Amino acid sequence: MILCPNDEAVSRQYHQEILANAEALLQSLEMPYRVVNVCTGDLGMGQVQKFDIETWMPSRGGYGETHSASRFYEFQARRLNMRYRGADGVVRYVHTLNNTVIASPRILIPLLELNQNADGSVTVPKALRPYMGGMERIEARKQP
């Protein structure tokens, strides 16, 4: 969650930054994705704008939502009474933004499907190898 000054331009700037963070993650994993600017009729309560990032899921033959970045302006802050006093002395509600950088259950589908090999093993994306002790492939354990 981002809390920022009650300024539309600042909110928009942060919204672009959190969207770019989510995109950078998918780019580092070398996964095909698309960004959807969600239409007003599909926005959740209080959302001013929302971008969904959908990643290609071969088993579905299409894209599925794996990330979301939303801007709320004052909506959440009013409900939580989160305010600040600006340099001009005026008390204002903060603007809030939410970003699901990665929803682990949802990202597992394309992560595994896009990296699965014919023998059933999964090639670990280069960006994840440092976090997996250098492992390059996930293979089924051989039964004794």
DSSP file (Angstrom, degrees, kcal/mol; ACC not computed):
  #  RESIDUE AA STRUCTURE BP1 BP2  ACC     N-H-->O    O-->H-N    N-H-->O    O-->H-N    TCO  KAPPA ALPHA  PHI   PSI    X-CA   Y-CA   Z-CA
    1    1 A M              0   0    0      0, 0.0     2,-0.4     0, 0.0    97,-0.2   0.000 360.0 360.0 360.0 140.4    0.0    0.0    0.0
    2    2 A I  E     -A   97   0A   0     95,-2.7    95,-1.9     2,-0.0     2,-0.5  -0.957 360.0-164.1-114.2 133.9    1.2    3.5   -0.8
    3    3 A L  E     +A   96   0A   0     -2,-0.4    93,-0.2    93,-0.2    91,-0.0  -0.978  24.3 163.3-111.1 127.4    0.1    6.5    1.2
    4    4 A C  E     -A   95   0A   0     91,-2.4    91,-2.6    -2,-0.5     7,-0.1  -0.889  42.1 -69.8-139.5 169.2    0.8    9.8   -0.6
    5    5 A P        -     0   0    0      0, 0.0     2,-2.4     0, 0.0     6,-0.1  -0.163  56.6 -97.8 -57.6 155.5   -0.2   13.5   -0.5
    6    6 A N  S    S+     0   0    0     88,-0.1     2,-0.4     4,-0.1    88,-0.1  -0.505  84.2 121.8 -76.1  76.2   -3.7   14.4   -1.6
    7    7 A D     >  -     0   0    0     -2,-2.4     4,-2.6     1,-0.1     5,-0.2  -0.953  57.4-148.9-147.1 117.5   -2.5   15.4   -5.1
    8    8 A E  H  > S+     0   0    0     -2,-0.4     4,-2.6     1,-0.2     5,-0.2   0.880  99.4  51.6 -58.5 -41.3   -3.9   13.8   -8.2
    9    9 A A  H  > S+     0   0    0      1,-0.2     4,-2.1     2,-0.2    -1,-0.2   0.904 111.2  47.5 -63.9 -40.7   -0.6   14.2  -10.1
   10   10 A V  H  > S+     0   0    0      2,-0.2     4,-2.5     1,-0.2     5,-0.2   0.919 111.5  51.1 -66.3 -42.9    1.4   12.5   -7.3
   11   11 A S  H  X S+     0   0    0     -4,-2.6     4,-2.3     1,-0.2    -2,-0.2   0.923 110.4  48.9 -58.4 -45.8   -1.2    9.7   -7.1
   12   12 A R  H  X S+     0   0    0     -4,-2.6     4,-2.2     2,-0.2    -1,-0.2   0.901 109.8  52.0 -62.3 -40.7   -0.9    9.1  -10.9
   13   13 A Q  H  X S+     0   0    0     -4,-2.1     4,-1.9     1,-0.2    -2,-0.2   0.939 111.4  46.1 -62.1 -47.2    2.9    9.1  -10.7
   14   14 A Y  H  X S+     0   0    0     -4,-2.5     4,-2.7     1,-0.2     5,-0.2   0.872 109.0  56.7 -63.2 -36.1    2.9    6.5   -8.0
   15   15 A H  H  X S+     0   0    0     -4,-2.3     4,-1.9     1,-0.2    -1,-0.2   0.923 107.9  47.1 -62.1 -43.3    0.3    4.4   -9.9
   16   16 A Q  H  X S+     0   0    0     -4,-2.2     4,-2.3     1,-0.2    -1,-0.2   0.877 111.5  52.5 -64.8 -36.8    2.6    4.3  -12.9
   17   17 A E  H  X S+     0   0    0     -4,-1.9     4,-2.0     2,-0.2    -2,-0.2   0.917 109.9  45.9 -66.4 -43.6    5.5    3.3  -10.6
   18   18 A I  H  X S+     0   0    0     -4,-2.7     4,-1.8     2,-0.2    -1,-0.2   0.860 112.8  51.3 -71.0 -31.5    3.8    0.4   -9.0
   19   19 A L  H  X S+     0   0    0     -4,-1.9     4,-2.3    -5,-0.2    -1,-0.2   0.920 109.0  51.1 -65.0 -43.7    2.5   -0.8  -12.3
   20   20 A A  H  X S+     0   0    0     -4,-2.3     4,-2.7     1,-0.2    -2,-0.2   0.861 106.4  55.6 -62.4 -36.1    6.1   -0.6  -13.7
   21   21 A N  H  X S+     0   0    0     -4,-2.0     4,-1.8     2,-0.2    -1,-0.2   0.933 109.2  46.0 -61.4 -45.8    7.3   -2.7  -10.6
   22   22 A A  H  X S+     0   0    0     -4,-1.8     4,-1.8     1,-0.2    -2,-0.2   0.901 113.6  49.0 -65.1 -40.7    4.9   -5.5  -11.4
   23   23 A E  H  X S+     0   0    0     -4,-2.3     4,-2.6     1,-0.2    -1,-0.2   0.905 107.7  54.6 -64.9 -41.0    5.8   -5.4  -15.1
   24   24 A A  H  X S+     0   0    0     -4,-2.7     4,-2.3     1,-0.2    -1,-0.2   0.877 105.4  54.2 -60.8 -37.4    9.5   -5.5  -14.3
   25   25 A L  H  X S+     0   0    0     -4,-1.8     4,-1.4     2,-0.2    -1,-0.2   0.949 110.9  44.0 -61.6 -48.8    9.0   -8.6  -12.2
   26   26 A L  H  <>S+     0   0    0     -4,-1.8     5,-2.1     1,-0.2     4,-0.4   0.869 112.1  53.4 -66.1 -35.9    7.3  -10.4  -15.1
   27   27 A Q  H ><5S+     0   0    0     -4,-2.6     3,-1.0     1,-0.2    -1,-0.2   0.899 106.7  52.1 -64.2 -39.5    9.9   -9.2  -17.6
   28   28 A S  H 3<5S+     0   0    0     -4,-2.3    99,-0.5     1,-0.3    -1,-0.2   0.817 110.6  48.4 -67.0 -28.4   12.6  -10.6  -15.3
   29   29 A L  T 3<5S-     0   0    0     -4,-1.4    -1,-0.3    -5,-0.2    -2,-0.2   0.483 109.7-128.8 -86.6  -3.1   10.8  -14.0  -15.3
   30   30 A E  T < 5 +     0   0    0     -3,-1.0    -3,-0.2    -4,-0.4    -2,-0.1   0.899  55.1 151.1  57.0  45.8   10.5  -13.7  -19.1
   31   31 A M      < -     0   0    0     -5,-2.1     2,-0.2    24,-0.0    -1,-0.2  -0.896  49.3-117.1-110.3 135.8    6.8  -14.4  -19.0
   32   32 A P        +     0   0    0      0, 0.0    24,-2.5     0, 0.0     2,-0.3  -0.509  48.3 156.2 -70.8 135.2    4.3  -13.1  -21.6
   33   33 A Y  E     -B   55   0A   0     22,-0.2     2,-0.3    -2,-0.2    22,-0.2  -0.930  29.4-147.8-149.4 169.5    1.8  -10.7  -20.2
   34   34 A R  E     -B   54   0A   0     20,-2.3    20,-2.7    -2,-0.3     2,-0.5  -0.982  17.0-129.1-141.7 154.3   -0.5   -7.8  -21.0
   35   35 A V  E     -B   53   0A   0     -2,-0.3     2,-0.5    18,-0.2    18,-0.2  -0.898  19.8-161.8-106.1 130.6   -1.7   -4.8  -19.1
   36   36 A V  E     -B   52   0A   0     16,-3.3    16,-2.6    -2,-0.5     2,-1.0  -0.955  13.7-147.1-115.4 122.4   -5.5   -4.1  -18.9
   37   37 A N  E     -B   51   0A   0     -2,-0.5    14,-0.2    14,-0.2     2,-0.0  -0.792  33.8-129.9 -84.7 103.9   -6.8   -0.7  -18.0
   38   38 A V        -     0   0    0     12,-2.3    12,-0.4    -2,-1.0     5,-0.1  -0.305  19.7-116.6 -64.8 132.7  -10.0   -1.9  -16.2
   39   39 A C    >   -     0   0    0      1,-0.1     3,-2.0    10,-0.1     4,-0.4  -0.295  25.1-108.8 -69.9 154.7  -13.1   -0.2  -17.4
   40   40 A T  G >  S+     0   0    0      1,-0.3     3,-1.4     2,-0.2    -1,-0.1   0.835 115.8  59.3 -52.8 -40.6  -15.1    1.9  -14.9
   41   41 A G  G 3  S+     0   0    0      1,-0.3    -1,-0.3     0, 0.0    -2,-0.0   0.692 107.0  47.7 -66.3 -18.0  -18.0   -0.5  -14.7
   42   42 A D  G <  S+     0   0    0     -3,-2.0    -1,-0.3     2,-0.0    -2,-0.2   0.381  85.2 115.2-103.3   2.5  -15.6   -3.3  -13.4
   43   43 A L    <   -     0   0    0     -3,-1.4     3,-0.1    -4,-0.4     2,-0.0  -0.438  65.3-120.6 -72.6 147.1  -13.8   -1.2  -10.8
   44   44 A G    >   -     0   0    0      1,-0.2     3,-1.9    -2,-0.1    -1,-0.1  -0.250  52.1 -57.4 -77.6 173.0  -14.3   -2.2   -7.2
   45   45 A M  T 3  S+     0   0    0      1,-0.3    -1,-0.2    -2,-0.0     3,-0.1  -0.286 123.8   1.7 -56.6 125.1  -15.7    0.0   -4.5
   46   46 A G  T 3  S+     0   0    0      1,-0.3    29,-0.3    -3,-0.1    -1,-0.3   0.280  92.0 138.2  83.9 -10.6  -13.8    3.3   -4.2
   47   47 A Q    <   -     0   0    0     -3,-1.9    -1,-0.3     1,-0.2    25,-0.2  -0.485  31.9-174.3 -72.2 136.3  -11.3    2.5   -7.0
   48   48 A V  S    S-     0   0    0     23,-3.7     2,-0.3     1,-0.4    24,-0.2   0.793  74.6  -5.9 -94.1 -38.8  -10.5    5.4   -9.3
   49   49 A Q  E     - C   0  71A   0     22,-1.3    22,-2.7     2,-0.0    -1,-0.4  -0.976  64.4-170.5-155.8 145.2   -8.4    3.4  -11.7
   50   50 A K  E     - C   0  70A   0    -12,-0.4   -12,-2.3    -2,-0.3     2,-0.5  -0.997   8.0-160.8-142.5 136.0   -7.1   -0.1  -11.8
   51   51 A F  E     -BC  37  69A   0     18,-2.7    18,-2.6    -2,-0.4     2,-0.4  -0.970  10.4-161.5-111.3 127.6   -4.6   -1.9  -14.0
   52   52 A D  E     -BC  36  68A   0    -16,-2.6   -16,-3.3    -2,-0.5     2,-0.6  -0.888   7.1-149.7-102.1 140.4   -4.7   -5.7  -14.1
   53   53 A I  E     -BC  35  67A   0     14,-2.0    13,-2.9    -2,-0.4    14,-1.7  -0.957  13.8-163.7-108.7 125.1   -1.7   -7.6  -15.4
   54   54 A E  E     -BC  34  65A   0    -20,-2.7   -20,-2.3    -2,-0.6     2,-0.3  -0.915   2.8-153.9-112.3 133.4   -2.6  -10.8  -17.0
   55   55 A T  E     -BC  33  64A   0      9,-2.6     9,-2.2    -2,-0.5   -22,-0.2  -0.825  29.8 -98.9-108.1 144.6   -0.1  -13.5  -17.7
   56   56 A W  E     - C   0  63A   0    -24,-2.5     7,-0.2    -2,-0.3    58,-0.1  -0.401  35.5-169.4 -64.4 130.7   -0.3  -16.1  -20.4
   57   57 A M  E >>> - C   0  62A   0      5,-2.7     3,-1.5     1,-0.1     5,-1.3  -0.907   8.6-162.3-124.9 100.4   -1.6  -19.5  -19.1
   58   58 A P  G >45S+     0   0    0      0, 0.0     3,-0.6     0, 0.0    -1,-0.1   0.843  87.9  57.8 -53.5 -39.5   -1.2  -22.2  -21.7
   59   59 A S  G 345S+     0   0    0      1,-0.3    50,-0.0     2,-0.1    -2,-0.0   0.786 112.2  42.2 -65.1 -24.7   -3.7  -24.6  -20.0
   60   60 A R  G <45S-     0   0    0     -3,-1.5    -1,-0.3     2,-0.3     3,-0.1   0.592 103.8-131.9 -92.4 -13.7   -6.4  -22.0  -20.2
   61   61 A G  T <<5S+     0   0    0     -4,-1.1     2,-0.3    -3,-0.6    -2,-0.1   0.799  79.6  51.2  65.6  27.2   -5.4  -21.0  -23.8
   62   62 A G  E   <S-C   57   0A   0     -5,-1.3    -5,-2.7    -7,-0.1    -2,-0.3  -0.947  94.8 -62.9-169.6-173.3   -5.5  -17.4  -22.7
   63   63 A Y  E     -C   56   0A   0     -2,-0.3     2,-0.4    -7,-0.2    -7,-0.2  -0.642  38.7-166.2 -91.9 147.0   -4.4  -14.8  -20.2
   64   64 A G  E     -C   55   0A   0     -9,-2.2    -9,-2.6    -2,-0.3     2,-0.2  -0.984  31.8 -98.2-132.3 146.3   -5.3  -14.8  -16.5
   65   65 A E  E     +C   54   0A   0     -2,-0.4   -11,-0.3   -11,-0.3     3,-0.1  -0.412  47.1 156.8 -66.3 128.4   -4.9  -12.1  -13.9
   66   66 A T  E     +     0   0A   0    -13,-2.9    37,-1.3     1,-0.3     2,-0.3   0.491  63.9  28.5-123.8 -15.5   -1.8  -12.4  -11.8
   67   67 A H  E     -C   53   0A   0    -14,-1.7   -14,-2.0    35,-0.1     2,-0.3  -0.961  57.4-168.5-145.3 159.3   -1.3   -8.8  -10.6
   68   68 A S  E     -CD  52 100A   0     32,-0.9    32,-3.2    -2,-0.3     2,-0.4  -0.980   4.8-169.4-152.0 139.5   -3.4   -5.7   -9.9
   69   69 A A  E     -CD  51  99A   0    -18,-2.6   -18,-2.7    -2,-0.3     2,-0.3  -0.977  17.6-177.3-132.8 118.8   -2.5   -2.0   -9.2
   70   70 A S  E     -CD  50  98A   0     28,-2.9    28,-2.2    -2,-0.4     2,-0.4  -0.891  18.4-154.4-124.3 147.2   -5.3    0.3   -8.0
   71   71 A R  E     +CD  49  97A   0    -22,-2.7   -23,-3.7    -2,-0.3   -22,-1.3  -0.967  14.7 171.7-118.2 134.5   -5.6    3.9   -7.1
   72   72 A F  E >   -     0   0A   0     24,-2.6     3,-1.7    -2,-0.4     2,-0.2   0.521  19.1-157.9-117.8 -10.1   -8.3    5.1   -4.6
   73   73 A Y  E 3  S- D   0  96A   0     23,-0.7    23,-1.8     1,-0.2     4,-0.4  -0.478  75.5 -20.9  54.5-126.7   -7.6    8.8   -3.9
   74   74 A E  T 3> S+     0   0    0     21,-0.2     4,-2.9    -2,-0.2     5,-0.3   0.539 111.3  99.3 -89.7  -7.0   -9.3    9.5   -0.5
   75   75 A F  H <> S+     0   0    0     -3,-1.7     4,-1.5   -29,-0.3    -1,-0.2   0.898  90.2  34.1 -53.0 -56.1  -11.7    6.6   -0.3
   76   76 A Q  H  > S+     0   0    0     -3,-0.2     4,-1.6     1,-0.2    -1,-0.2   0.888 117.1  56.1 -67.5 -37.9   -9.7    4.2    1.9
   77   77 A A  H  >>S+     0   0    0     -4,-0.4     5,-2.2    17,-0.3     4,-1.0   0.882 105.0  51.7 -63.2 -39.1   -8.2    7.1    3.9
   78   78 A R  H  <5S+     0   0    0     -4,-2.9     3,-0.4     1,-0.2    -1,-0.2   0.907 109.1  50.2 -64.0 -40.8  -11.6    8.5    4.8
   79   79 A R  H  <5S+     0   0    0     -4,-1.5    -1,-0.2    -5,-0.3    -2,-0.2   0.818 120.4  36.2 -66.7 -29.8  -12.7    5.1    6.1
   80   80 A L  H  <5S-     0   0    0     -4,-1.6    -1,-0.2    -5,-0.1    -2,-0.2   0.433 106.2-125.9-101.2  -2.1   -9.6    4.8    8.2
   81   81 A N  T  <5 +     0   0    0     -4,-1.0     2,-0.8    -3,-0.4    -3,-0.2   0.895  47.6 166.7  56.1  44.0   -9.4    8.5    9.1
   82   82 A M      < +     0   0    0     -5,-2.2    12,-1.8    -8,-0.1     2,-0.3  -0.809  10.4 156.2 -93.6 109.7   -5.8    8.8    7.8
   83   83 A R  E     -E   93   0B   0     -2,-0.8     2,-0.3    10,-0.2    10,-0.2  -0.816  25.0-163.0-130.4 167.4   -5.0   12.4    7.5
   84   84 A Y  E     -E   92   0B   0      8,-2.5     8,-2.7    -2,-0.3     2,-0.6  -0.969  24.3-119.2-145.5 159.7   -2.0   14.7    7.4
   85   85 A R  E     -E   91   0B   0     -2,-0.3     6,-0.2     6,-0.2     5,-0.1  -0.917  33.6-142.9-103.5 119.2   -1.3   18.4    7.8
   86   86 A G    >   -     0   0    0      4,-2.7     3,-2.4    -2,-0.6    -1,-0.0  -0.151  31.4 -95.0 -74.1 172.6    0.3   19.9    4.7
   87   87 A A  T 3  S+     0   0    0      1,-0.3    -1,-0.1     2,-0.1    -2,-0.0   0.760 126.9  59.5 -59.0 -25.6    2.9   22.6    4.7
   88   88 A D  T 3  S-     0   0    0      2,-0.2    -1,-0.3     1,-0.0     3,-0.1   0.432 119.1-112.1 -84.4   1.4    0.1   25.1    4.3
   89   89 A G  S <  S+     0   0    0     -3,-2.4     2,-0.3     1,-0.3    -2,-0.1   0.382  74.1 133.6  86.9  -4.0   -1.4   23.9    7.6
   90   90 A V        -     0   0    0     -5,-0.1    -4,-2.7     1,-0.0     2,-0.5  -0.644  54.2-131.9 -84.7 134.3   -4.5   22.4    6.1
   91   91 A V  E     +E   85   0B   0     -2,-0.3     2,-0.3    -6,-0.2    -6,-0.2  -0.738  35.4 171.1 -85.7 128.7   -5.5   18.9    7.2
   92   92 A R  E     -E   84   0B   0     -8,-2.7    -8,-2.5    -2,-0.5     2,-0.3  -0.916  36.2-106.9-133.9 158.6   -6.2   16.5    4.3
   93   93 A Y  E     -E   83   0B   0     -2,-0.3   -10,-0.2   -10,-0.2   -15,-0.1  -0.667  40.6-119.1 -80.5 142.4   -6.9   12.9    3.7
   94   94 A V        -     0   0    0    -12,-1.8     2,-0.4    -2,-0.3   -17,-0.3  -0.313  22.0-117.2 -71.9 163.6   -4.0   11.0    2.1
   95   95 A H  E     -A    4   0A   0    -91,-2.6   -91,-2.4   -18,-0.1     2,-0.4  -0.825  30.9-151.6 -96.0 145.4   -4.4    9.2   -1.2
   96   96 A T  E     -AD   3  73A   0    -23,-1.8   -24,-2.6    -2,-0.4   -23,-0.7  -0.917  14.0-175.1-122.0 147.9   -4.0    5.5   -1.1
   97   97 A L  E     -AD   2  71A   0    -95,-1.9   -95,-2.7    -2,-0.4     2,-0.4  -0.993   8.4-156.7-137.3 143.4   -2.8    3.0   -3.8
   98   98 A N  E     - D   0  70A   0    -28,-2.2   -28,-2.9    -2,-0.3     2,-0.4  -0.932   8.0-174.5-120.8 145.2   -2.7   -0.8   -3.6
   99   99 A N  E     - D   0  69A   0     -2,-0.4     2,-1.3   -30,-0.2   -30,-0.2  -0.949  19.5-159.1-143.0 120.7   -0.5   -3.1   -5.6
  100  100 A T  E     - D   0  68A   0    -32,-3.2   -32,-0.9    -2,-0.4     3,-0.3  -0.791  18.4-178.6 -90.1  91.1   -0.5   -6.9   -5.7
  101  101 A V  S    S-     0   0    0     -2,-1.3     2,-0.3     1,-0.3    -1,-0.2   0.913  72.3  -3.2 -61.9 -41.1    3.0   -7.2   -7.1
  102  102 A I        -     0   0    0     -3,-0.2     2,-0.9   -34,-0.1    -1,-0.3  -0.895  58.6-155.8-154.5 124.1    2.7  -10.9   -7.2
  103  103 A A    >>  -     0   0    0    -37,-1.3     4,-2.4    -2,-0.3     3,-0.6  -0.850  19.7-153.1 -97.8 101.6   -0.1  -13.1   -6.0
  104  104 A S  H 3> S+     0   0    0     -2,-0.9     4,-1.3     1,-0.3    -1,-0.2   0.823  87.7  48.5 -53.3 -44.2    1.7  -16.4   -5.4
  105  105 A P  H 3> S+     0   0    0      0, 0.0     4,-0.6     0, 0.0    -1,-0.3   0.921 116.5  44.1 -63.1 -38.5   -1.1  -18.8   -6.0
  106  106 A R  H X4 S+     0   0    0     -3,-0.6     3,-0.6     1,-0.2    -2,-0.2   0.868 111.2  52.0 -73.2 -35.7   -2.1  -17.2   -9.3
  107  107 A I  H 3X S+     0   0    0     -4,-2.4     4,-2.3     1,-0.2    -1,-0.2   0.734  95.2  71.9 -75.2 -20.3    1.5  -16.8  -10.6
  108  108 A L  H 3X S+     0   0    0     -4,-1.3     4,-2.5    -5,-0.3     5,-0.4   0.855  89.9  61.1 -63.4 -33.7    2.3  -20.4  -10.0
  109  109 A I  H <X S+     0   0    0     -3,-0.6     4,-2.6    -4,-0.6     5,-0.2   0.983 113.9  30.9 -59.6 -61.0    0.1  -21.5  -12.9
  110  110 A P  H  > S+     0   0    0      0, 0.0     4,-2.7     0, 0.0     5,-0.3   0.873 117.1  59.1 -67.9 -32.6    2.0  -19.6  -15.7
  111  111 A L  H  X S+     0   0    0     -4,-2.3     4,-0.6     1,-0.2    -2,-0.2   0.937 115.5  34.1 -59.7 -46.7    5.3  -20.0  -13.9
  112  112 A L  H  X S+     0   0    0     -4,-2.5     4,-0.5    -5,-0.2     3,-0.4   0.924 120.7  48.0 -74.6 -44.9    5.1  -23.8  -13.9
  113  113 A E  H >< S+     0   0    0     -4,-2.6     3,-0.8    -5,-0.4    -2,-0.2   0.903 112.0  48.0 -65.6 -41.6    3.3  -24.2  -17.3
  114  114 A L  H 3< S+     0   0    0     -4,-2.7    -1,-0.2    -5,-0.2    -2,-0.2   0.683 119.2  40.2 -74.3 -16.4    5.5  -21.8  -19.3
  115  115 A N  H 3< S+     0   0    0     -4,-0.6     8,-2.9    -3,-0.4    -1,-0.2   0.303  85.4 120.2-114.9   8.3    8.7  -23.5  -17.9
  116  116 A Q  B <<  -F  122   0C   0     -3,-0.8     6,-0.3    -4,-0.5     2,-0.2  -0.532  50.9-145.9 -77.7 140.6    7.6  -27.1  -18.0
  117  117 A N    >   -     0   0    0      4,-3.5     3,-2.3    -2,-0.2    -2,-0.1  -0.581  29.2-101.0-100.7 165.4    9.7  -29.5  -20.1
  118  118 A A  T 3  S+     0   0    0      1,-0.3    -1,-0.1    -2,-0.2    -2,-0.0   0.800 122.0  55.9 -56.9 -31.7    8.5  -32.5  -22.1
  119  119 A D  T 3  S-     0   0    0      1,-0.1    -1,-0.3     2,-0.1     3,-0.1   0.405 122.4-104.6 -83.8   4.1    9.8  -34.9  -19.3
  120  120 A G  S <  S+     0   0    0     -3,-2.3    -2,-0.1     1,-0.3    -1,-0.1   0.255  81.8 126.2  93.1 -12.8    7.6  -33.1  -16.7
  121  121 A S        -     0   0    0     -5,-0.1    -4,-3.5    18,-0.1     2,-0.5  -0.285  54.7-131.7 -72.2 165.6   10.5  -31.2  -15.1
  122  122 A V  E     -FG 116 138C   0     16,-2.3    16,-2.8    -6,-0.3     2,-0.5  -0.983   8.0-135.5-124.3 126.7   10.4  -27.4  -14.7
  123  123 A T  E     - G   0 137C   0     -8,-2.9    14,-0.3    -2,-0.5    13,-0.1  -0.688  24.5-129.2 -78.8 126.7   13.2  -25.1  -15.7
  124  124 A V        -     0   0    0     12,-2.5     5,-0.1    -2,-0.5    -1,-0.0  -0.640  28.0-112.4 -77.1 125.1   13.7  -22.5  -13.0
  125  125 A P    >>  -     0   0    0      0, 0.0     3,-1.8     0, 0.0     4,-1.1  -0.268  24.2-117.8 -56.8 143.7   13.8  -19.0  -14.5
  126  126 A K  G >4 S+     0   0    0      1,-0.3     3,-0.6     2,-0.2   -97,-0.1   0.844 113.0  59.7 -52.5 -38.0   17.2  -17.4  -14.3
  127  127 A A  G 34 S+     0   0    0    -99,-0.5    -1,-0.3     1,-0.2     4,-0.2   0.750 108.5  44.6 -65.9 -22.9   15.8  -14.6  -12.1
  128  128 A L  G X> S+     0   0    0     -3,-1.8     3,-1.2     1,-0.1     4,-0.5   0.619  88.6  87.4 -95.6 -14.5   14.7  -17.1   -9.4
  129  129 A R  G X<>S+     0   0    0     -4,-1.1     5,-2.8    -3,-0.6     3,-1.4   0.858  82.4  57.2 -58.6 -39.6   17.8  -19.3   -9.4
  130  130 A P  G >45S+     0   0    0      0, 0.0     3,-0.6     0, 0.0    -1,-0.3   0.816 108.5  49.1 -61.5 -25.8   19.7  -17.2   -6.8
  131  131 A Y  G <45S+     0   0    0     -3,-1.2    -2,-0.2     1,-0.2    -3,-0.1   0.501 109.4  53.2 -88.2  -5.3   16.7  -17.8   -4.4
  132  132 A M  G X<5S-     0   0    0     -3,-1.4     3,-1.7    -4,-0.5    -1,-0.2  -0.047 122.3 -97.4-120.2  30.1   16.7  -21.5   -5.1
  133  133 A G  T < 5S-     0   0    0     -3,-0.6    -2,-0.1     1,-0.3    -4,-0.1   0.782  79.4 -58.1  63.0  27.5   20.4  -22.2   -4.3
  134  134 A G  T 3 <S+     0   0    0     -5,-2.8    -1,-0.3     1,-0.3    -5,-0.1   0.475  88.3 162.6  82.9   1.6   21.3  -22.1   -7.9
  135  135 A M    <   -     0   0    0     -3,-1.7    -1,-0.3    -6,-0.4    -3,-0.1  -0.317  19.8-174.6 -58.9 132.3   18.9  -24.9   -8.9
  136  136 A E        +     0   0    0      1,-0.2   -12,-2.5   -13,-0.1     2,-0.3   0.692  65.7  26.8-100.8 -24.9   18.2  -24.9  -12.6
  137  137 A R  E     -G  123   0C   0    -14,-0.3     2,-0.6     2,-0.0    -1,-0.2  -0.991  61.4-143.9-140.2 146.7   15.6  -27.6  -12.8
  138  138 A I  E     +G  122   0C   0    -16,-2.8   -16,-2.3    -2,-0.3     2,-0.3  -0.960  32.1 178.1-107.3 120.9   12.9  -29.0  -10.6
  139  139 A E        -     0   0    0     -2,-0.6     2,-0.1   -18,-0.2   -18,-0.1  -0.865  34.9 -95.5-123.1 155.9   12.5  -32.7  -11.2
  140  140 A A        -     0   0    0     -2,-0.3     2,-0.2     1,-0.1   -19,-0.0  -0.412  47.3-108.5 -64.6 141.8   10.4  -35.4   -9.7
  141  141 A R        -     0   0    0     -2,-0.1     2,-0.4     1,-0.1    -1,-0.1  -0.527  32.4-117.5 -72.3 139.3   12.1  -37.3   -6.9
  142  142 A K        -     0   0    0     -2,-0.2    -1,-0.1     1,-0.1    -3,-0.0  -0.634  27.7-121.5 -78.9 132.2   13.1  -40.8   -7.9
  143  143 A Q              0   0    0     -2,-0.4    -1,-0.1     1,-0.1    -3,-0.0  -0.508 360.0 360.0 -73.1 137.9   11.4  -43.4   -5.8
  144  144 A P              0   0    0      0, 0.0    -1,-0.1     0, 0.0    -2,-0.0   0.506 360.0 360.0 -70.7 360.0   13.7  -45.8   -3.9
